[in-house]
Amino acid sequence: MDNPLFKLAKQLGQTLKDNGDRIATAESCTGGWIAGVITEVPGSSAWFDRGFVTYSNTAKVQMLGVNPETLEHFGAVSAETAAEMVNGALTRSDATVAIAVTGIAGPDGGTPGHPVGTVFIAWKSKDEDALVVKKQFSGNRHQIRAQTVKIAIEGCCKEGWLGNRALGMDN
């Protein structure tokens, strides 16, 4: 397959297999797209545990254990919520690493403090703190979501967070 996202997911799978890891995803603005790309890879059942699509705040609370006070004080699109989402994905799965994404893909929903394209991506492994980054993507809804999927998967690959973790390096 010539799709760049498929190639990234394949690389992610190899990194996970090399490290003996399994992954879970917790997705809001991407609506399951990360899990979909991952499961396009033949044999992904060996390293993909499950995906949580938690588009609503209620789903974030019920499925991932996000604290309602976090949502009230910081909002669904925040580093704090992304960190709680990735923690929930790990504690509510058999995975050893997880990715979480939450953001505003547009075309509506932006605010001066969080314009359309604001996305928080979190990565975490068992027994380690979450790494959360804020991104400001541009483009239409599809482009913002595609960029989110790319960066989320890329962040786990050999040159990213997971690869550095396996090498004992800080990211």
N, C-alpha and C positions, 0 to 999 in steps of 0.2 A: 504494500500500500504506500502511496506517495504522499499521504497527508502528513504535514509536519507535526500535528498533535499526536497522531498515531506513532510516529517515530519517537517522540518524547516519552509517550506512555510505554513503549517497548523498552526504551533505555531505563525508565523508572523500574519496570519489572525486573530487568537484569540487576539493577542496583539492589532492589529488595531481596531478590534471590541470593545474591552474593553475600548480603548481610544477614540472611536468615530471618528477614522481617516480613510482616503482613501489614497491609494498610487499610485504613477506613477513611471515608470522606464524610465531611459535614458541610453541606452546601445550602446557601440561601440564594444569592443572586444568580448563580449558575444553574440552579434547578436540576441538578443531577448530571450535568454535562461532564464533569470531571470523572465521575464513576462510569459514565457511558463511554468516554474515550478509553479509560483503563480497561474496561471489559471488552473492547474491540480487539485487544491483544489475545491471540490464542494462548491458552495455558494460564491466563490471569487468575484462575481460581486457585492456583498455587500460592499466590501472594496478595490477592485482594480479598478482604474479609467482608466488608459491607459498606453501603453508602446511606447516609441520612440526608433526606431532602427536607429541610426545615425552613420553608419560605416564610411562614408566619411566626410571630413572637410566641404564640401558644405552642406551636410545634417545637420551637427552640427549648421552651421550658419542659414540655412533656417528654420529648424524645432525647434531649441532650442534657437536661438538668440545668439549663441556664437559669440563673437566679433572676426572678422577676424584678428585683431591686436594681440589678445591673442594667436591665433593659430600660427601666424607668429613669435611672440617673445618667446613663451614658448613651442610651439608644441602641437600636439593633445594629447600626453601622458604627462600630467602635472597636478599638483594640481590646477592650475588656470583654465585649461579647464574643469576639473571634477567639480569644483565649479560652473562655468558658465553653465555647462550642467544640474546640479541638480537644479540650479535657474530657468533655462528655462523650465524644466519639471514641476516645480510648477506653474510658471506664465502662462504656456500654457496648463493648465489642471484644473480640478476641485478637484485635490488631495490636501490633507493637509500635506502630507509628500512625500518625493521622495528619490530614490536611483539613482546614476549615476555611470557608470564604463567606464574607458578608459584605454587601455593598449596594450601591445605587446605580443600576444599569440604565435607567431612564426610559423614555425621554422625560418623564416627570419624577418628582420625589426629591429633587435636590434642594438644598438650602444654602445660604451664604457660607455657613461653616462646613457643610458637606455637599458640595455640588455634585451633579450627575458625573459619574465616573470614579467617585471615591469608593475604594475597595480596601478591605482589610483581609489579609491572608495570614493564616497561622499554621505553623508546623509544630509537631510535638512527637517525642518518643516517650515510652514509659520511663519513669524515674528521671526525667529531665524537664526543665522549664520550657514553656512554649516560646517559640520565636514568632513574633507578630510584626508584619510590615504593613505600612499604609501606602497604597498606590493611588495615583490620580491618572486614570486612563482617559483617552479622548476617543471620539467617534460616536457612531450610533449604538443602539442597544446591543445588536449582535456583535459589533466590534469590541465593545467594552467587555462583554461576557467572554468572548474568544480570548482576549488578552488576559483576562483573569485565569481562565483554564490553563493557558500556556505558562504563565508565571507560577501558578500553583504547582503544576507538575514539574516544571523546570527546577523549581526550588528544592525538589527532592532528589534530583538526579545526581550523578557522580560529581559534578562540579558545584552542586548546590548544598543545601543544608544537610541532607542525609549522607551524601558522600563525605563531607567534612566530618560529620559525626563518626562515621566508620573509621576515618583516619585519625580520630582524636584531636581534630582541629576545631578552633572556634570559628564561627561564621560572623 
